[in-house]
Amino acid sequence: MTKKVKKIPELLAPAGNLLAGITAFDAGADAVYAGLSKFNARERSENFSFNDMSCLIAYAHKNSRKVYVTLNTLIKEMELPEIVEFIAELGRIRPDAVIVQDLGVLRIIREYFPDLEIHASTQMGFHNSAGLRVAANLGAKRVILERQITLDELKIMQNDSPVDLEVFVHGALCCSLSGQCLFSSWLGGWSGNRGKCKQPCRRRFYSSKGNGFFFSTQDLSTLDLVHNFKQMGIASLKIEGRLRKPDYIRNAVAAYRMLLDVEEKPDRKLLGEARKILSGTYGRKWSHGFYSEQSIKDLIRHDTPGAAGLLCGRVEHTDDKGFGFKTAHRLYLGDRLRVQPATGDEGPALTLTRMSVDGHRSMKATSGQECFIFCDKEIPMRGLVYKIGENYDDMQGKLANLPELRSALDLQVGINSTEIQVVILNADCPVWKHPLLAQPAKTHALAPGKVVMEFMASRSEELRAGSIHVDIDGEYFVPASELKKVRRAFWDWVLANVDLSTIFNNNIKALGKFQKDYLAIKKTKIKAAELPETIVMGPNTNLPGKRTAVKAYPIADTNRMTDEVILPSFCPEQYLNNLRKMIKDAYERKIRRFRITGLFALDLLKEYTDIQIFAGFPLPICNSLAVRELADHGVHKIQGWIELERDALTDLITKSVLPVEIYRYGRPPLLSTRAYISTQGEIKDARNNFFVVREDRRTHIASLYPKNVFSIPRIPDTADYYDLSNANWNARDIENFNFDNTLM
């Protein structure tokens, strides 16, 4: 019996621009992920133009590497026409996959641009095996898992996963469960779910028992876990950092490449060498993130600032030309610095282009010297000076000579004993046929993979092979020379006969079909009886208002008053069976209304055919195509996403094919985490924003709530949702979040 050899995981690196992407490939990355100018979860990074992205893809494919494009933000109704044009353009430059968060975007790609592979973003929050089955049904080929899962949970999920799994192995960590953070948005409309997070979790907060950085996590580093991921058969190991510079990417990729390429478990010497390389990334203190129970407990050190980098000193004086301090470490021109205010807010960053040491112009400063950094930025007095990067090669010559992206032809190749036929799937041209000298194979039968590799070789500067599917109707021996001759004849015929202008007809047709279908969507007329108000009952709730109101309880609190049960948004793998039993018990008690707050719950409810399923917070629904997707999976009513402003909600309601419910009142969690939070009760930041921290004793998930209650007016033709699980009626301190503003 031969031992099954597991495939080495893909090493996936971030790229905020073209230089970073090429650096990642040259350092040993198998693939990179990158965003365009809009609709990606790192809009603060430089990001790519379509032209630069096409150059990166051309370079990657020439070197047998891959590029994944991020379209992983929530999309408002009014943005759908624009993002479809983005996707159509992606269909032209052909990345190897598109990473998505929004259900509407996923539906667009699957239905109109099926040649684009879909990867489910970590922002979709998939974290258990039930969710993986849902992701596969949605059309995702890969799931980028929620960061807050343990190694034990990951191992169980990987054993029978219907999709490839991608996990984070290095970089900065969000404190909140993925896709559920409203913190930045609550404080000014800058939504992390739309790529504009201002990182308020890194701030200093104040409580009655002291102050600290209560939500600022350490960085993730898993060099010593790489062998575990390989043994599990994880498809891809992901390095975080699209906001980081090429020196970070070069060092991080090199360190993990070193460990991936050894067959056996690395020894202490090799791990030490990799850690030495990784030390040049200048991040925060390393941890195992959420991969173990112990690291979950130790992930946040509230008594240390959450700044990243090598601490080099404290600002001692400032003027209009710059700032001065005594440096604790060597600095060179070209290094990058960040000055962190005492509040923990993100401070100004700069590249060191001019400095003086002991009053004299210098290219470097050594430990213990007084240096003055010239800059035109406002520098906080007493701010901590961190080195966050070093000088790097800008590779201008190499970037200027990158290959042009060639148009891709998708091929369907058929082989029989006498002939080979090739159908070009994305161009208007006849079927190509050619005689083939094939013999019955005694040994070394022609394999489809051999045909694919041969036809990938194109001599054209304008055309290349895209996807190639091969069907062979028997076992034949074909000499290598014969296969090469046939391949040359095919590409010669293509160059002479294929009109390049027809290649993209499929994308143009898909775009036109979408526009026609979208215009045809009409608002479904909703009966008043389908819009009862729902009240989420808290521990001390007195029920005012209509007695016909639906009373909703979390499934763990189900009682004789319950009309509707609310399923959790997060259920670790080991508790799935218990949740199934609770659903069954509720069903046997004649409850027929179930509210899902995470996509994984669709899998748990699929066997119950006579129930009503409602989708609500924190499951984000921002556009009518996301509604249609949920309707196709048995959902009866949806809740408009709580972050949306009035106009965006109105646009959603206008196109929705399902009844729409509005979260009108309550204290929604702004952040929820498995990490241990060292404070409880009321806290505030330096700007006098007040919050409450509370840990659920059953799940041990800690949540941050606003002190003020969210409250907005009624919207016509919608159902009302009142959440009294953490709020009382008639609160004095209220605010309406983004309702009268614009969600960024």
N, C-alpha and C positions, 0 to 999 in steps of 0.2 A: 504494500500500500504506500503510495507516494504521498509525501507531506504537501499539503496545499500551501503555496507561497502567496502571501498577501502582497498586494500591490503597494508600492511606496506612495504615501499620500502626496498629493499636489501641494507645493509650497506657494501660497498666494500672498502677494505683496500689495501695498497701497501705492497709488500714484496720484498726486495732486496736480501734476503737469507732465509734459512730455519728457523733460529731463529726468524726473523721478521715475517714470515708467521705464526708460531705457536703462537707468541705473539699476533698477530692480532686476531686469532681465540679465544684465551683465554680471550681477552679483550671484545669480543662480536661481531666481524665481521661475517657477513653471508657468505662472499666470499672474496678471495684475488686475486689480479692479479700480475703476476710475469713473469720474462723473463729468457730465457736460455742464454748460453754464447754468442750467436750471434743473429743477425737479430731482435733486439728489440731496442726501442727508448730510453733506458737508459743503454747503454753498458758501461757507466762509473761506474755503480753500480756493486756489487759483483756478483749478478745473480746466477743462479742455474745450477748444473749439472743435467743430466737426472735422476741420482739416487736420488738426493735430491728432485727433483721435484716429482718423484714417491712417495717418503715418505710423502711429503706434501699433495699430492692428496689422499693417503691412509688415512692419519689423517683426512683430510677434510671429506671424504665420510663416514668414521666411525662415524663422529659426525654430519652428515647431513649438511655439509657445501660444498662450491664450490670453484674451482680453475680455473682461466682463464689465459691462457698463451699468452704472447705478442709476436707476430711476426709482429710488426708494423713499419717496415722500408721499404724504397724503395730498390728494388732488381735489380741488374744488370743482363744482359743476362747470363754472365758466372757463376753467382751464382745460377741459377735455379736448376741445378742438385743437388747441395748440400742442398738447402732449401727443396727440395722434400724429401730427406732422413730425414731431421729434422721432417717434417710433418708426414712421415711414422712412425717414432719413437713416435711421439705424439699420433698417432693412437693406439699405443700399451699401453701407460700409461693413455690415455683417460682423459684429462682435460675436464672440463664442457663446455669450449668454447675456441676459438682461436681468438685473437684480431689482425686484419690485417689492413694495410694501402694500400699495393700495389695491384693493380687490378689483376696482374698476379698471386700473391699468393692466392687471393680470388678465382680465377678461378680454381687453382689447387685443393684447398680444396673442393670446391663445386662439381667438376667433378670427382675427383679421391678418395676423402676421405669424402664422404657425411655424415658419422656418426659424424664428428666433427662440432659442431655448430660454426657459424661465427658471430663475433661482429665487426662492422665497427668502426675502430679507429677514435678518434677525428682528427687524421692527415688526414683523408679523407675529412674533411671540410664540413660535412653535417650540414646545418644551417637553412633550411626551409622545408616546407611540400613537395615541389617538390623533394627535395633531399631525403626525407624519402621514397618516392615512388620508386625512383631509387634504393635506398639501398635494399628495399624489393625485387625488380626485380633481383638484383644481387645475392640474396640468403642470405643476412644478416638477422639474427633474432633480433639483437639489434643494435642500433646506439648510439655511444658515441658522444654526440653533441659537435660541435664547442663551445669553451668557450665564445666566444664573442656574445652571444645572451642575450636578456633581459628576465625578467620574463614574461612580456606581450607576447613576441614572443613565448616563451616556452609554455605558456598556450594554445595558438592557435594551435601550432604544435601537442601538446599532445592530443587534442580533437579527432582527427581522424587519429592518426598515425597507419600505417600498421605494425610497428615494435615497440619493447620495446625501451624506451628511458633511457639513462644513462647520468647523469649530474655530473660535478665536484662541490663539496661543500666545500672543504678545501684544502689549500696548496699553493705552489708557482704558479704564473701565468706567462705564456709567454706573451710578449708584442704583438707579431705578430699573425695574423690570422693563425690558425693551418694548417700545411702542406705547408705554403707559405714562410717560413723564409729561406733566403739564407745568412744571415748576417755572421754567423760563417764560413760557407763554403767559402764565398768570401774572408775572411781574412786568409785563409790557408787550405782550403779543408776539414775542419772538419765539416761535415754536420749534422745539427740537424735533418734532414729527414732520417738520417741513425744512429741516436743514439749517436752522437759524438759532440754535441754542446759545445762550449767553453764559452758560455754566454757573448758575447761582449756587449749585451744590458745592462749589469750591470755596464759597465764602466762609468767613468766621460768623458764628451765631452765638447768641447770649441767652443763658437760662438762669434761673434762680440759684442753681448750684454751680455756676461757673460758665465759662465760654469755651468754644472750641470749633474745630472744623468737623462737624458731626456727620457730614455726608460726603466727605472727600475721600474717595477710595485710593488705595495704592494701585500701582500699575500691575498688569498681568505679565508674568514671565514663566514659561513652562518648559525650559530646556530639559529639565530632568523628567518631564512627562512625555516627551516626544516618542519614546519607545512604547509607552502605553497606547498612544494614539495609533501607532503603526500596528501593534498587535490587534487592536480592535478592528482595523480595517477602515478607519475614517478616511473619507475621500479627499478632504482638503483641510490644510492647516493655515489659518488666516492671521496675518500680522495687521494690527490696527495702525492707522496713522496717515490718513490722506492730508492732514494739515501739516505734516512733518516734512522736513527737507531731505534732499538726496543722501546726506551723510548718515542720517538715521536709518534710512531704508537700506543703504549699502551694508551697514553693520548688522542690522537685524536679520536681513536675508542671509548674509554670510554665516552668521552664528547658527541659524536653524538648518541651513543647507549642510553644514558640517555634520550635524547629528543625524539628519535624515539619510545621509549617504552611507552610514555604517550599518552593516547587517545585524550585528549583535547589540545588546544593550551597552550604551557608552560607559566607559570607565570614568573614574574621578578625574583623571588627567585630561581626557577629551572634554569633559564638561567644564573643567577649569579654563581650557583654551577658548571654548565657546563663550563662556561668561566674560572673559577678558575682552573679546571682540564686542560683545553686547554692551559692555560698560561705556562704550563710545556713543551710545544712543541718548545719554543724558535725560533719563526719565525720572519718575518718582521711585520710591522704594518698591522693590519687586515683591510679588506675592503669587500664590496659586489661584487668586481670584475666588471663584465660587466652586472650584473643583473638589474641595474637601470641607468637611464640617469645621475643622480647625481653622482653615484659611477664611471661611465665612465669618468666624468669630473675630479674627484678627485683621480683617480687611481694611477697617477704618481706624486710623490712629488720630483721634480727635485733638490730641495735644500737639500735633505738628502741622505746619502749613501744607496745603495741598498743592504746592507749586512743583512743577517739573523742572529738572535740571540739576546742575552742579552749583551749590551755593558758593559764591565767590566773595561776598561781602555785603555791607549795609551802607546805603547812601548817607553820606555825612554832610554834604552841602550841595546846593544846586544854584545855577544862575541861568541866564537866557542863552548861554552857549552849551550847557550840558550839565554834568554832575560828576562829583568826585567821591572816592571811597578807597579804603585799603583792601587790596585784593588778597584773598586766601589761596588762590590758585593761578596758574599761569594763563595769560590771555594773549591772543595774537590778533592782528588785523584780519578781518574776514570771519572771526567768530561771531556767533549770534547770542544776544543777551535778552533777558526779560527782567523787568524790575517789578517785583510783586509788592503791592500795598499791604499794610497790616490787616486790612479787612479781608484779604483773601481773594478779592476781585481780580479779574484778569488784568494784569498791568501792561504797560507799553513794551513792545518788542522792537529790537533794532539790530542791524548788522554793524559791527564795529569797523568803521572806516577811518577813524582818526582818533588818536589818543596821545596824551602826554603822561610821562612818568617822572615824578619829582621835578616837575616844571619844564621838562624837555620833551620834544616830540619823539615818539618811539613807535616801533612796530610790534613790540611785545612788552608785557609786564609780568614779573615773577612774584611769587608769594611774598607778602609782607610789604610790597611797595605801594606808595600812594600814587594812584592814577586818576586821571581826569578824562572822561569819555565825552567827546563832542557830539551833540545831537540837538535836534530842534523839537524834540517831543517833551511833553509835560511829564516830569519825573516826580513821583511821590517821595517826599522827604522821609528818611528812615526806611525806605523801601528795601527789600532784600533783592540783591543782584544775583541772578542765576544765569549760568552759561547753559544754553539750550542747543547749541550746535557748533560745528566747526566749518572751516572753509572746505569747499569741494570743487571738483573739476566741473566746469560748466559745459564741457563737450560740444562747444559750438561747431567745430568742424564735423563731428559725427552727426549732429542734429541736422546740419545743412545738407547732408548727403543721404538722408533716410530714403528708402525706396518709396515710390508712389504706390498707393493702394490700387491693386488691380481688381477689376470687376469679377465677381465670382459666378461661375456656372454650376448649377446643381445638376448632377448627372444620375440617370438611372441606367445601369449597365446590365445587359442580358447576354449570357453566353450559352451556346449549345455546341454540338459536336462539329458544326460546319461554319458557324457564323457568330459574329459579335455585333450587338445592336446597342446604340447609345441614344437615349432620349434626353434632350436638354430641357429640364423642367421649367426654367425661368426665362426662356427666350423663344420667340416665334420662329421656328425653323423645322425642317423635316427630320425624321428619324435617320440617323447615320447608321449604315450597315457596311460590314466588311468581312470578307472570307477569313476564316481562322483555321490554322493547321493544328487541330487538336486530336489527340489519341486517347483511348481508354487508359486510365492511370493504373499502373501496377503499384507504384509507389509515388510519393511526392505529387499528390493531386493538387491542382490549382486551387488556391484558397482565395475567398473574396478579399481578404486583407492585402494579398499580393497585388490584386488588380487595383485596389484603391491606391496603394503606394505608387504604382506605376503611373496611373492617370493623374496623380497630383503634380507630376512633372510637366510644366507647360513652358514652352520657349517664348511665349508671348509676353510683351511688356505691358499689355492692357488687360489680359484675361488670365484667370486662374481657376482651378477647380474649387468649388465650394463643398457642399455635402455630396457624397458619392454612395449610392446604394447598388449593390451587386447581387444578381441572381444567377446561379450556375445550375443548369438542369441535370447535372450528373457529375461524375468524377473523371476529370480529364487531366492529361499531362500536356502542358503548353510550354515549349522552350522559352527561356527568358528572352532570347533574341527575337522570337516571334512576337512576344508581348510588347517589346519595345517598338518593333516595327509598326504594329497596329496602333499603339499610342501615338507615335509620330504622325501617322496618317490621319488620325482623328483630329489632332490639334492643327495640322495643316489645313484640313477641311474647314475647321471652325474659323480660322483666320480669313479664309477665302469666302465664307458663306454667311457667317453670323453677323447680323446688323446689331451693333452695340446699343443702339437706341431702343431696341426691343427688350433688353435684359431686365429693365426695371418696370416693365409693364405690370407685373404682378403687384408691386408696391403701389403703383399709381391706381390700379384697379381696387386694391384693398382700401386705400385712402378714400376713394370715391364711394365705395360701398359703405364704409363706416359713416361718412357724411350723410348719405341717403338714409341709412338706418336710424341714425341719431335724430335727424329731423322728423322722422316718423314716430318717435316716442311721444306718446300722449299721457298726460296725467290720468291716472286711474281714479274714477269717482269713488269716493269713500263714503260709506253710510255712517251716520252719526253713531249708530250702535257699535261700530268698530273702533270708536275713539273714547273709551271710558278712561277716567283718570286713574292712575296707579300710584299708590303710596307705599314706599318701602318703609316697613315698620322697624323702628329702633327699639332698644330695650325699655324705654320709658315713654313710648309714643301714646299720646291721646289722639284719637281719631276724629278730627273735625271734618267739616265739608260734607259732601254727598255720602250717604250711607251705601250707595251703589259702587263706591270706589273699590277698585281691586286692591286687595291687601297682599303685598309681596314680602317674602322673607328669604334670607339666605337659606340654602338647602339644609344646612346644619341646624337651623332654628325652626324648622317646619313644625307647625302645631295645628290645632283644630280650626284656627282662624284663617289659615293660609289658603289664599286663592291661587297664588303664583309662587313658584320657587325660583330662586336666582342661583344659577350655577357659578362656581368660582371662575375667575379669569386665569388663575394659576393653580395647577394641580400636579405636583411631582409624580413621576412614574409610579412610585411605590404606593401611592394613594388612589390610583385610578380605579382599582377593583372596588375599593370602599365607596368611591363616588358612584360607581355603577349600581351598587346595592342601595345606596340612598335614593337614587333616581327611581329604581324599581319600587322601593317602599313608598315613595311619594305617589307613584302611578297607581299602586294598589290601594292607596287611600283616596283614589278618585280625583287626584289633582291632574289637570290636563293643560295647564299653562306653565311653560318652562322658558326661562329667560337665559340666553347664552351671553356671556361676557368675554368669551375667547373662542376662536374658531374650532379648537379641538373638541368642544362639546357637541358639534354637529355629528361626530362619529358616535358619541355615546347615546344620542337620541334617535339614531336612524332606524332602530327596530320598532319604535313606537309610532304607529301610523295614524292614530286618532288624537294626537295632541296638537296644541298650538305652540309654535316656537317664536319667541321675540328676541331680537338682537339689541343689546344695549351697552352702555358704558361699562368697561373701557374698550369695547370693540369699536374701532373707528369706522364710521360710515359717512363719507363726505360727498358722494356723487351718485347719480342715478344708475350708473353702470355697476357700482358696488352693490346697490340695492337689487338690481336684476340678478346678479350673481348669487346673492343670498336667497332670493326668491326661488331660483332654480334648485337650491339645496333645502327647500322646505320651510324657509322662514316666512312668517305671516305678517310681522310688523317690525319696523326698524326704528332706532332712535338716532336722530341727527347728532353728529359729533359735537361734543360740548365746547370745543374750541372755536367753532365757526361763528362768524359775525352774522348779523341779521340778514343781510343781502345774500350771503352764501347759503344760509339755511332756507331762505325763500326760493332760491334757484333749485336747491335739492328737492324741496317739496313740490315744485312745479313739474318736475320730470319723474318723480318717484312712482313706481308701479305698485308700491305697497303703502299701507298707512304709515304715517310718520308720527313719531312721538318726540316730544321735546323735554329734555332735562331742564326743569324750570326752577328747582329749589333744592338746595342741599350743600353739604360740604364734601366735594369730591376729593379723593386723595390726589395730591399733586405729584407724589412720588411714592412708590412702594418697593420694598427691597427685602431680600433674604439676609442681607448683611446685618450684623449686630450694631445697633445704634445706641450709643452710651448715654443718651439722655431721654427723658420722657416728659410729657407735659408741654407747657407753653415755652416758646423760644421766640427770639426776634433777631433780625440782622441789623447792620449798622445804619440802615436807612429807615428803621422803625417799621418794617414789615413784620407782622406777627403771625405765628404759626403754632400748630399743636402737633406733637409727635406721639403716636400711640402704636403699641405693638399688639397684634392679635395673639392671644394666649394659646389658641388652638393651632394656628399655622406658623406662628413665630415670624410672620411677615410684619415688618414695621412700616408705617405709613406716615407721611407728612401731610397735614391738612391745613387749609387756610383758617385763620381765626374768623375772618368775615365769611358770611354765608353767601353763596352764589344764588342770585335771584334775578329772573328776567320776566318780562310780561308775556302774556299768552299770545300765541301765534294762531290765527284762524286756520281751521281745517286740520288741526293736529291734536294728538292726544297729549295730556299733561302727565308729567312724571315728577313726583315729589319724593326726595330721598331724605328720610328722617333718621337714617341709621347713625348719623353723626351731627344732627342738627335738630333744633326745636322750632316749632312754629313761631312766627312773629318776631324773628331776631331783629335787633336794632341795627347791628353793623352788617350791612349787605353790600355787595358789588356785583356787577354784571359781566365780569371777565372781559371777553372781546366783543360782546354783543353789539355795542354801539361804536366799535372801532373796526380796524381791519386786521385780520389774522395774517401775520407776515409769513 
